[in-house]
Amino acid sequence: MPPLQVRRWTAQEFLANRAAWQRLLASSDADPLFMSWDWLTTWWRHHAALLRADLCVLAVYSADDELCAIAPLYTHRAVHRGLFAVRRYELLGNAWRNSVAIFSEYLDVIAQRERRGVACAALRDWLIAGEEWDELVLCNVRADSVAARLGTELGNHYHLRAVEPMHGWSVALPESFEAFTAQLSSNTRRKVFNQREKLVAASCETTQPAQRTAALERLEAFVARRWGAPAGAGNLRARFHADLVQRGADDGVARLTELRAGGHCISVMLNLRVDGAEYYLQSGFDEDQASGISPGYLHLGYAIEAACRAGIRRFDFLAGRGLNRDYKQDFAAVSTPLICLHIVKQPMLRALFRAFDRLGGHTSHTAWLEG
């Protein structure tokens, strides 16, 4: 088989190749939301200036010029502990340990299923040959992903660290909401469904175009009050969500809903539906209206009920914990382990991280990848 060729796209090529990107995504095992052209171009538009970053989208072509893989990277300057400046590659969709940046899950390298291995090898060789980077961070990747395979192969040449493990949570939806609630514990079923009887004149409706801005403002206010936020995070999140809704609300991808009771909005939720799955992106509720009820659970119940009616077969809660506990497990959800792979190429930094990892007794990356 003739070797594959890696070519770095210009920004113009990245923005002009939606159709080719989506065709490749459909022939891969990469996540259909977070690895979509729409999600990543939206993310990039809101983060390029913030991160002072440059695109490094690597397109892999066959000998007959067929696009068979994409590694959607960007490069920027980062500093470790205020002392060591590095040139870092990262996957589009996340900025490692940046509390302001928007967070994406299930990041990956997109590759045709039958060419995962050869595409990975071509990207590995391109990165090894390059001299313009000190470290590569592949955030929020699954153990069986092409990105994890790429990180492992680079780990044969450089120092590979698996850090900051977490879990994404999702549930396979049955055909009816009644069947879904039947599999919940009695306590969760009470909060998701039975507490509806405590709501006065309750409704859960998709916001109309004229009300979307106000609903997003309420969502941001609820989230900011409950969680607080680093300076700038709220504004970035609000702009990003507004962009997602503007792009996807009319075609049914973005679902911005409000739960109302007694004439008040008590909860706002933003979900995205892609390829038969619904992703629970963000929600917030009015804490002043939470006496005796669980607005967040109730709103999730309404959202899952609507998803069942629409024939959605997977509800993805994504990663992240609640303020006080990891509530997503309550929904009989199964977990998908995610990890950040940190590949350190720069010799001095490599030696420092090896020593640091030995002193800290960190688990080998291979234990996670093989487990």
N, C-alpha and C positions, 0 to 999 in steps of 0.2 A: 504494500500500500504506500503510495507517495506520501511524503511528510506533509503535515499541515503547516500553514503559514499564519503567523500572528501579525496583525497590523493594528497599530494604535489609531483609533478613530479621532478625528477632529471633533470639536464641539458641534460643528455644523452637521457632521455625519450622524452624531448621536441624536440630535434633534430631528433629523430628517428621516430616520429609519424606524419609525414606529411599526409599520406593517411587517418588515423583516424581523424585527425584535419579537413581536407577538407570535409570528409563525414559529420561530425558534423556540419560544417559551412553551408553545403548545406541544412541541415534540420532545420536551424535557420533563424532568421530575422536579423542577424548581417551583417554588410557591407561586401560584397565579396572581396573587395580589402584590406581595412585597417585592417580587422580582419583575413586575410588569413595567413597561415603558412609562405608563402614566404615573405610577407611584414614584418611580425613581427620578423622572424629570421634574416632577413637582417638588420632591425632596431637594434635589440639586438647586433648583431655582431659589429656594429659601435658605440654603446653607452655603453656597459658594462664597459669597462675600464674607459671611460670618466666620468661616473657617480659613479664609484667605487661601483657598484651595484651587487646584487645577485638575481638570478631568484627565483620567488615564483609562479610558474604556478600551479594552483589548478585545478585538474581534478575531476569531480563528476561522480560517478559510481552508477548504479542501483544494486539491490541485485544479479542479474545474471551477473554482471560485464560488463554491457553495458555502454560505455562512453556517457553521456547525457548532460554534460556541461563542459566548461573550463573558468576559470577566469585567464587570462594571466597577472599576476602581477609580479612586481619586487620590491625589497626593497633596500633602501639606506639611508644614513645619510643626513639630510638636516638641514639648520639653518635659523631661522626666525629673520630678522633684525640684523643679526650678533650676536645675544644673546642667542637664545633658540635652542639648538640642539635637533633634534627629529629623531625618526626612522619612516620612511615613506614608505607606500606601494603606488605604482602607477600602472596604466595600462601600459603594454608595448605599445610603439608607441608614447609616449610623456613624456617630463620632465617638470613639472610645473614651469613656470617662469624662464626657462633656455633659454637664448637667443641664445645659440649655438646649442642646440639639434634640430634634425629634427622633424617637426610638422606633426602629423597625425590627421585626422578628423574621426568622426563617430565611435569612440572607444566604446567598449562594452564588456560584458560578453557573450560568445557564449553558447546558450542553445537550446535544442530541443524545438520546438514551444509548444508541448503539456506538457512540463515539466518546463516551465519558472518559475512558482511559487514555485514548490518544490525544484528545483535546487537553486533558489535564497535563500530560507529558509535554505538550507544546508550550503551554503556559508556564510550566515549571522551568523549562529551558530558557524561555524568554526572560523570566525574572532572574535566573541565575546569571545570565549573560549581562544583565543591566548593572550599571555602577551607580545609578542615581538614587538609590534608596538604602536606608539603614534598617528599617523594620517594616513588617507587614502585619496588619491586624485584621483578622477575619472574624467579625463580631456576629454573635447570635446565629451560629450555624448548627445544623443537625449532624449527628455522627455519621449518617449515611450520605451526606451531601457531597457534591463535587468539590465544594470549597474545602471541606474537611480533608478530602483526599489530597487536594493540592497542598494544604498546610502540612500534612503528614509527609508528603514527598519532599517538600522543602526542608522539613525537619531532619532529613537524612544528610543535609548539607550545613544547616545552621542550627541555632538553638530554638527549639519549639516548646512553648508553654501553653497549657490549657488552663484558663483562668475564668473566674466569675461564672460558675455554672448556674443555670436557672432552668425553669420548666415552663413550657407553653402548655396550655390546657384546652382540650376540645372535647366535644361530645357528639357522637353519631345520633342524629335525630330520628325517632320513629315516625311513622306516618301520621300520628295524631298527638296533640298536646296532652291528651288524657293518658296516653301510654308513656309519655315523657314524665309527667308528674308522678305516675305510679311507681317509677323507679327511684324516686327521691326518698330521703328519710322523712319521717313525719315532721320534724322540726323545719327542714328546708321547704317541704311542701306547704307548710303553714305560712312561711314568709313569702314564698313565690306566688301562691294562689289563694289560700284561705283568707289571708288578710285583705283581699279585695273587698270583702263585705264591710270593712271599716271605712272604705272610701266613699265620699258623698259625691254623686254625679260624676263618677270617674270616666275618663276617656284617655286613650293612648292613640294619638294620631300623628301621621306624617305631616311635618310643617309645610305649609304652602310657600311658594316663592317669595311672597311679600313679607312673610314672617321669619324667613331663614336667618337674616342678620340678627334680629332680636333674640331668636332661640340660641344662636351661637354665643351671643353675649351673655345670656343666662348660664349657658353651659360653662363658659370660662369663669364666670363669677362664682358658681358653685364649686368648681374644681379649685380655684385659688383660695377660697375660704377654707375648704377642708384640708387641703394639702400644703398651702403656701407654695412659693415657687422662687427659684433664683431670679435675680434681676434679668429681665428680658425674656425669660422662658414663656411667660404667659402671652406676651405679644406675638412671639414666634409661633406658638401653638395655635393661637387664635387665627393668625393669617394663614397658616398651613391648613387648618380645618376649613376655613372659608373657601380656600382654593379647591380642596377636595369636593366640597359640596357643590360649588359652582360647576365643576367639571362633571360630577357624577350623579347629581340628584335627578335630573330630568330623564336619564336613561335607566334609573332604578338601581344603579350601583351604590350611590350614597343614600343612606336612610337616616334622616335626622328626625327624631320623634320626641314628642313631649308627653309626659304623663301628667294629667291634670285631675284635680279633685277639689271640690268645694270652691270652684272659681279660681284656683291658684295652680300655677305650674309647680309641681313638686319634684320633677326630675326631667333631665334632658339627656338623650343618648344619641351618639353618632356611630353607626355601624356601616360596613361596606359589604355588599354581596357580589361575589365573583366566583364564577365557575361552580355553581351549586353549593357554595359555602358562604356563611355569614360570619364576618369578623367583627368582634366587639371592640371597637376602637377606643371610645372614650364615653364616660357618663359622669354626671354629677347630680346631686340632689340637694334640696333645700333642707338644711338641718333643723330649721325652725318648724318644719312640717313632719318631723320624723318621730313624734311622740306616739308610741304604741304600734308603729308600723315600721317596715323596712323598705323605704322607697326604692333603693337600688335593686333589691331582690324582686320587688313587685314589677319594676320596669323591665328587668330581665325576663320575668315570666311572660309579660305581654309580648316582648320582642321574640322570644322563642315560640310562643303560640303563633304569631304571624309567620314566622319562618316555616313552621310545620305546615301551615295552610298553603304556603307558596311552594311546597315541595322541596325546600332546602333540606339537605341531608347531613350537613355538618355545621355546628355552631362552634366557632373558635373563640375562646375567651382570651387567647394570647397569654403572654407572660405577665408577671407582676403580681404583687400581693395587695390586699386591701390595707387600709390604714392600721387595723388592729390584728388582722389574721388573714390567712390564705384561704379566702372564702370560695374560690373557684372550684375547689375539690368538692364542695357541697353539692354540685350539680351532676354528680356521678361522672365527672370528666376524667379522661385519661391524659397522662402527661407525655410530652415530647421533650426530652432533655436537649438543652441548648448550651453552647459554650462559646467563649471567645478564644481563638487561637492567635497567639502572639509569636511571630517568627522574627527572631533577632539576627540580623546579618552582620552589622557593624562589629568588628572584632573586639574592641574594648568593651562595648556595651554587652556583647555576648558573654564575655567573661564575667562581667559584673552580675548579670542576671543568673548565670549558672551558679555563682557563689551564693547569691541571694536565695535561689530556689533550694540549694542544698541545706543552707542554714534554716530555712523555713520548713523543711521536710515536706515540700509540696508533692502531691501525687503525680506520677508520671503522666504525661499526656496520653500515652498509649493505653493506660488503664481505662481512661474515659472512652477513647475511640474504639477499643475492643469490647467495652462493656455494653 
